[in-house]
């Protein structure tokens, strides 16, 4: 199976840790490795380096080659511009076709964490077998929810449809992206909904055909070398909302998956205790709970008193202080900084 790891995002919700010239997926903040390296290490032993492809931006090519020396050079797909993941997935599958690839393929992401890697690779292999049985469908990987997280996407799991390699698979009954808190609580309690990590398995031929038929404008832009003119559109809007998902199936997992996509989510990923803090650098967190305090200036001390549920990040040129409930608004802050002509800090 061919596996494409998407690694081209900027990670604006992680500013100022994540910058345009050094996005979060390249920061070695998890036991000395970046999330890109961790993503590669999960799949390369099971599927072989020659079958792993990294999709990214030209500016990050050198970083990828440095961090993944075992990856074949031709297995790096360079997007000409940022056009959201609708065009990006089309670009990836088109590159696979151009290289003569066919059969099962998976799309995964470079900025996630998981505790039980074997559970992930087993699910991928089960998905590969399901696509070998029926190529014209999607297999979605779902993660058992640990709490009612309304900052994630959720998918509704239907009845058991069958078994593949002693692993049950289930019907797909739709999804909900970032539900309201009250609804999210209901979904969690029902037991019918799982987290949606955004991982899917399909076939190269089917996905390529989906773009050709359902998103012809994107397909034309990609295949005619006019990628910069593609409409910025999500994969869900471009394909998933238009394709017949009656044959789609779900594989349940318990990978210990997390998406440290915000500064507070990073804290949760690094520290399981909700009351404990995560600190880095010269920090004194006096009577502070449930907070992340990072200080990247050796000559400065960062102190906190009596904080709860806060994020404080101090770098050499920027400081952010935000409550955990507002970390998702950092993306809006970054947009406002661009409006004010402060791109040098981004």
DONUDREN-348488 format. One record per residue (C-alpha): residue number from 1; x, y, z; residue in one letter. Coordinates in pm, 1 decimal. Layout:
N
num_u_v_w_residu
NUM_X_Y_Z_A
...
***
This chain:
346
num_u_v_w_residu
1_0.0_0.0_0.0_X
2_113.3_352.6_-78.9_X
3_95.6_594.7_213.6_X
4_99.1_971.9_169.6_X
5_192.2_1175.1_476.5_X
6_68.2_1531.2_446.5_X
7_330.0_1767.9_591.5_X
8_273.5_2105.9_429.0_X
9_67.9_2292.6_687.3_X
10_180.9_2602.9_874.0_X
11_4.4_2531.4_1203.0_X
12_-118.7_2882.9_1275.6_X
13_-304.2_2768.3_1588.9_X
14_36.7_2680.9_1739.1_X
15_191.3_3026.8_1689.8_X
16_445.7_3136.2_1807.5_X
17_586.1_2782.4_1840.5_X
18_491.6_2714.1_1478.6_X
19_609.2_2965.2_1217.3_X
20_582.7_2975.6_838.6_X
21_954.4_2900.9_803.0_X
22_944.7_2625.2_1067.1_X
23_599.5_2466.6_1111.6_X
24_510.9_2253.6_1413.2_X
25_553.6_1918.6_1234.6_X
26_930.1_1978.1_1211.5_X
27_988.9_2081.0_1575.0_X
28_1164.8_1808.2_1773.6_X
29_956.3_1847.3_2088.2_X
30_851.7_1485.2_2151.1_X
31_1141.3_1287.1_2300.3_X
32_1382.6_1448.1_2058.0_X
33_1175.8_1377.6_1747.1_X
34_937.6_1579.4_1535.3_X
35_582.2_1464.3_1468.2_X
36_685.5_1417.1_1104.6_X
37_958.7_1173.6_1210.8_X
38_714.7_995.2_1440.2_X
39_458.3_968.0_1158.7_X
40_721.3_821.8_926.1_X
41_851.3_581.3_1190.5_X
42_499.4_444.0_1241.9_X
43_451.7_331.1_884.4_X
44_793.5_280.4_724.7_X
45_878.3_-46.9_906.8_X
46_538.5_-197.2_823.8_X
47_506.7_-83.0_461.3_X
48_861.1_-3.2_347.0_X
49_1024.7_334.5_286.2_X
50_973.9_306.3_-90.3_X
51_596.1_308.9_-33.5_X
52_592.7_619.1_187.7_X
53_545.4_960.8_27.8_X
54_568.1_1301.5_193.2_X
55_362.7_1587.4_54.0_X
56_486.2_1931.9_150.4_X
57_584.5_2279.3_31.8_X
58_913.3_2351.7_-152.7_X
59_1041.6_2557.7_142.2_X
60_1037.8_2248.3_364.9_X
61_1211.2_2004.9_129.8_X
62_1554.4_2038.6_290.3_X
63_1413.5_1989.1_641.0_X
64_1237.6_1672.4_530.1_X
65_1548.1_1526.8_367.1_X
66_1746.4_1603.2_682.3_X
67_1488.1_1453.5_919.0_X
68_1405.8_1152.1_697.9_X
69_1735.0_1039.9_540.7_X
70_1590.0_696.7_457.8_X
71_1311.9_836.8_239.4_X
72_1376.6_811.6_-137.5_X
73_1422.3_1161.5_-282.8_X
74_1158.2_1102.2_-548.5_X
75_903.3_1028.6_-274.8_X
76_870.8_1394.5_-179.1_X
77_575.8_1565.4_-348.9_X
78_614.3_1944.1_-361.7_X
79_293.2_2143.6_-387.4_X
80_342.3_2457.8_-598.4_X
81_116.8_2666.0_-367.4_X
82_-109.3_2642.4_-61.6_X
83_-460.7_2558.3_-182.9_X
84_-617.1_2366.2_111.3_X
85_-642.3_1986.8_131.3_X
86_-899.8_1944.1_-146.8_X
87_-648.4_2030.2_-420.0_X
88_-365.4_1885.5_-207.1_X
89_-510.1_1533.9_-204.7_X
90_-576.1_1561.0_-578.6_X
91_-212.5_1663.0_-628.6_X
92_-97.1_1362.5_-423.8_X
93_-303.5_1104.2_-610.1_X
94_-206.0_1256.9_-944.2_X
95_161.9_1226.7_-850.0_X
96_108.9_862.1_-758.2_X
97_-53.1_799.6_-1095.8_X
98_230.3_975.9_-1278.9_X
99_477.7_746.4_-1101.9_X
100_283.0_442.1_-1220.1_X
101_125.3_348.9_-887.8_X
102_-208.9_177.7_-843.5_X
103_-400.8_-18.7_-581.3_X
104_-458.7_68.1_-213.2_X
105_-340.9_401.7_-78.0_X
106_-378.8_587.9_251.0_X
107_-370.1_953.1_347.9_X
108_-233.0_1031.1_694.1_X
109_-106.3_1345.0_867.1_X
110_233.8_1454.5_991.8_X
111_131.0_1641.5_1306.5_X
112_-42.2_1377.1_1520.5_X
113_61.9_1162.4_1815.7_X
114_-39.9_814.4_1925.9_X
115_51.3_582.9_2211.6_X
116_-20.3_245.2_2047.8_X
117_142.1_239.1_1705.6_X
118_76.1_-131.6_1644.0_X
119_-298.2_-64.8_1667.3_X
120_-260.4_195.9_1392.6_X
121_-57.9_-21.6_1156.7_X
122_-296.0_-314.3_1209.9_X
123_-587.1_-89.3_1111.9_X
124_-399.7_26.3_801.3_X
125_-333.2_-332.1_696.2_X
126_-698.2_-422.7_753.5_X
127_-800.2_-124.6_542.9_X
128_-559.9_-233.1_270.0_X
129_-728.4_-576.3_255.6_X
130_-1074.0_-416.1_243.2_X
131_-971.5_-204.0_-55.6_X
132_-819.3_-507.2_-226.2_X
133_-1162.5_-668.5_-190.3_X
134_-1349.0_-361.1_-319.2_X
135_-1147.0_-76.7_-467.0_X
136_-1423.5_177.8_-525.6_X
137_-1487.1_288.7_-168.2_X
138_-1338.6_461.4_135.5_X
139_-1228.1_301.8_460.8_X
140_-1221.0_547.7_750.2_X
141_-1018.6_497.5_1066.6_X
142_-1205.1_603.1_1381.6_X
143_-1055.6_654.0_1728.1_X
144_-1240.4_564.9_2047.1_X
145_-1312.2_898.1_2220.3_X
146_-1168.9_955.5_2565.4_X
147_-1381.3_1262.4_2637.2_X
148_-1630.3_1497.7_2468.9_X
149_-1382.5_1703.4_2266.2_X
150_-1578.2_1959.4_2062.7_X
151_-1265.1_2082.0_1882.5_X
152_-1246.0_1761.3_1676.9_X
153_-1442.6_1595.6_1400.4_X
154_-1661.3_1297.5_1493.8_X
155_-1804.5_1012.1_1287.1_X
156_-2110.2_801.1_1356.0_X
157_-2042.1_429.1_1357.5_X
158_-2312.5_201.5_1220.2_X
159_-2375.7_-170.0_1258.6_X
160_-2110.2_-432.9_1208.7_X
161_-2077.5_-511.0_837.7_X
162_-1825.4_-790.2_847.6_X
163_-1482.9_-908.1_957.0_X
164_-1141.6_-875.0_798.2_X
165_-844.6_-1057.0_947.3_X
166_-1029.8_-1113.2_1277.6_X
167_-1110.5_-740.9_1291.6_X
168_-1468.3_-612.7_1272.8_X
169_-1560.6_-331.0_1039.6_X
170_-1871.8_-116.3_1059.4_X
171_-2104.7_92.2_849.3_X
172_-2045.0_463.2_805.1_X
173_-2339.0_683.9_904.9_X
174_-2199.5_1033.3_865.2_X
175_-1997.0_1279.5_1066.0_X
176_-2002.8_1607.5_1248.6_X
177_-1718.4_1858.4_1256.9_X
178_-1659.5_2048.2_1581.3_X
179_-2009.6_2002.2_1728.4_X
180_-2151.4_2243.5_1985.2_X
181_-2053.8_2150.0_2341.1_X
182_-2402.0_2026.2_2444.0_X
183_-2436.3_1814.1_2130.0_X
184_-2081.6_1687.0_2170.4_X
185_-2163.2_1570.0_2523.4_X
186_-2465.0_1379.5_2389.3_X
187_-2261.1_1221.5_2110.5_X
188_-1995.5_1107.2_2355.7_X
189_-2249.3_956.5_2596.4_X
190_-2431.4_772.4_2317.1_X
191_-2129.4_557.9_2235.8_X
192_-2227.4_573.3_1868.0_X
193_-1973.4_838.1_1771.9_X
194_-1595.9_811.2_1743.9_X
195_-1327.8_1074.5_1689.3_X
196_-1229.2_1133.8_1327.6_X
197_-847.3_1157.5_1297.3_X
198_-880.5_1227.5_924.3_X
199_-711.8_903.7_812.0_X
200_-861.8_713.9_520.5_X
201_-775.8_427.8_287.6_X
202_-897.5_393.8_-69.8_X
203_-748.7_301.0_-406.6_X
204_-540.2_523.2_-632.3_X
205_-771.6_454.8_-926.5_X
206_-1094.2_529.5_-737.4_X
207_-971.4_851.6_-578.8_X
208_-827.6_972.7_-909.3_X
209_-1160.2_898.6_-1077.7_X
210_-1350.9_1079.1_-799.2_X
211_-1161.9_1399.6_-871.5_X
212_-1206.9_1359.9_-1245.2_X
213_-1586.2_1323.5_-1210.4_X
214_-1677.4_1514.4_-893.2_X
215_-1420.6_1796.0_-882.9_X
216_-1334.7_1852.7_-1250.6_X
217_-1210.4_2208.7_-1201.3_X
218_-961.2_2100.5_-935.5_X
219_-861.3_1801.2_-1147.2_X
220_-801.8_2027.0_-1447.9_X
221_-591.4_2273.0_-1247.8_X
222_-375.3_1994.0_-1107.9_X
223_-325.9_1793.4_-1428.0_X
224_-271.1_2099.1_-1650.9_X
225_-0.6_2243.7_-1427.6_X
226_-209.9_2537.2_-1307.5_X
227_-215.9_2443.4_-940.3_X
228_-188.0_2803.7_-821.1_X
229_-529.1_2876.0_-975.3_X
230_-709.4_2595.8_-786.7_X
231_-994.9_2702.1_-564.9_X
232_-912.2_2673.1_-194.7_X
233_-1143.3_2392.7_-92.2_X
234_-1138.4_2124.5_177.0_X
235_-1129.2_1756.8_83.7_X
236_-1469.8_1712.3_244.6_X
237_-1622.8_1987.0_28.5_X
238_-1442.7_1877.0_-285.9_X
239_-1506.3_1501.6_-267.9_X
240_-1662.5_1354.1_46.5_X
241_-1983.8_1557.2_30.6_X
242_-2035.1_1450.3_-333.0_X
243_-1931.8_1086.3_-337.1_X
244_-2161.2_790.8_-265.5_X
245_-2058.2_672.6_81.1_X
246_-2308.9_387.8_106.0_X
247_-2024.2_137.4_69.3_X
248_-1782.9_323.9_299.1_X
249_-1682.4_141.4_616.2_X
250_-1522.5_225.6_948.8_X
251_-1243.9_56.0_1138.1_X
252_-1258.6_126.4_1512.5_X
253_-927.8_187.1_1688.7_X
254_-792.3_266.1_2032.2_X
255_-452.6_407.9_1930.3_X
256_-418.7_664.1_2205.9_X
257_-438.3_919.7_1925.2_X
258_-415.2_1292.9_1981.6_X
259_-384.9_1598.7_1763.1_X
260_-164.6_1858.7_1933.3_X
261_-306.6_2115.1_1694.5_X
262_-336.3_2389.8_1954.3_X
263_-104.9_2498.7_2231.8_X
264_-333.2_2356.2_2497.6_X
265_-375.2_2030.2_2304.6_X
266_4.3_2009.9_2311.2_X
267_-12.6_2038.7_2689.5_X
268_-272.3_1759.5_2703.7_X
269_-58.2_1537.1_2481.7_X
270_249.7_1582.7_2698.7_X
271_81.1_1564.3_3040.2_X
272_-212.3_1333.7_3110.6_X
273_-294.1_1488.9_3450.0_X
274_-531.6_1781.3_3397.8_X
275_-401.8_1972.4_3702.8_X
276_-31.7_1936.9_3621.2_X
277_166.8_2185.1_3413.6_X
278_400.0_2147.8_3116.9_X
279_699.3_2381.7_3128.1_X
280_1013.6_2440.9_2925.4_X
281_1308.4_2669.1_2991.4_X
282_1365.5_2900.9_3286.3_X
283_1017.4_2895.1_3441.4_X
284_871.3_2927.2_3792.0_X
285_504.0_2820.8_3790.9_X
286_406.3_2922.7_4145.5_X
287_66.7_2783.1_4252.3_X
288_-25.7_2740.2_3885.7_X
289_-233.9_2448.0_3756.7_X
290_-336.6_2297.2_3424.0_X
291_-111.8_2529.2_3223.5_X
292_160.4_2525.0_2960.8_X
293_445.8_2770.1_3021.5_X
294_729.5_2774.8_2767.4_X
295_1027.2_3010.0_2780.1_X
296_1280.0_3006.5_2496.1_X
297_1495.8_3295.8_2620.8_X
298_1782.9_3162.5_2834.5_X
299_1858.3_3503.6_2983.8_X
300_1503.4_3564.0_3101.2_X
301_1289.3_3402.8_3368.9_X
302_916.1_3359.1_3310.2_X
303_705.8_3338.8_3625.4_X
304_337.5_3270.6_3684.4_X
305_129.5_3307.9_3998.8_X
306_-202.4_3137.3_4058.0_X
307_-283.6_3066.8_3694.4_X
308_-525.5_2792.9_3593.7_X
309_-585.8_2664.4_3242.8_X
310_-350.6_2913.5_3077.5_X
311_-93.7_2903.6_2798.2_X
312_213.2_3127.6_2815.5_X
313_477.8_3105.0_2542.1_X
314_778.2_3337.4_2532.5_X
315_1014.1_3330.3_2234.6_X
316_1293.8_3565.9_2132.7_X
317_1057.3_3788.0_1932.7_X
318_701.4_3709.8_2048.8_X
319_493.9_3638.8_2359.0_X
320_144.0_3493.9_2373.0_X
321_-76.4_3462.0_2680.7_X
322_-412.4_3292.1_2630.0_X
323_-669.5_3093.1_2825.0_X
324_-707.8_2730.0_2719.1_X
325_-1065.2_2795.5_2599.4_X
326_-940.7_3060.1_2355.1_X
327_-638.6_2887.2_2201.9_X
328_-835.1_2811.2_1882.9_X
329_-860.7_3187.5_1827.6_X
330_-485.2_3216.4_1775.7_X
331_-548.9_3153.6_1405.1_X
332_-763.1_3469.4_1403.1_X
333_-486.1_3652.6_1586.8_X
334_-238.3_3550.7_1316.1_X
335_-476.1_3680.7_1047.2_X
336_-505.2_4011.8_1233.5_X
337_-127.0_4038.0_1256.1_X
338_-106.4_3995.3_879.1_X
339_-362.0_4274.2_834.9_X
340_-142.6_4495.6_1052.2_X
341_165.8_4421.5_842.9_X
342_340.6_4212.0_1107.9_X
343_436.5_3920.8_882.5_X
344_796.8_3924.7_1010.1_X
345_671.5_3774.4_1335.9_X
346_485.1_3491.5_1163.2_X
***
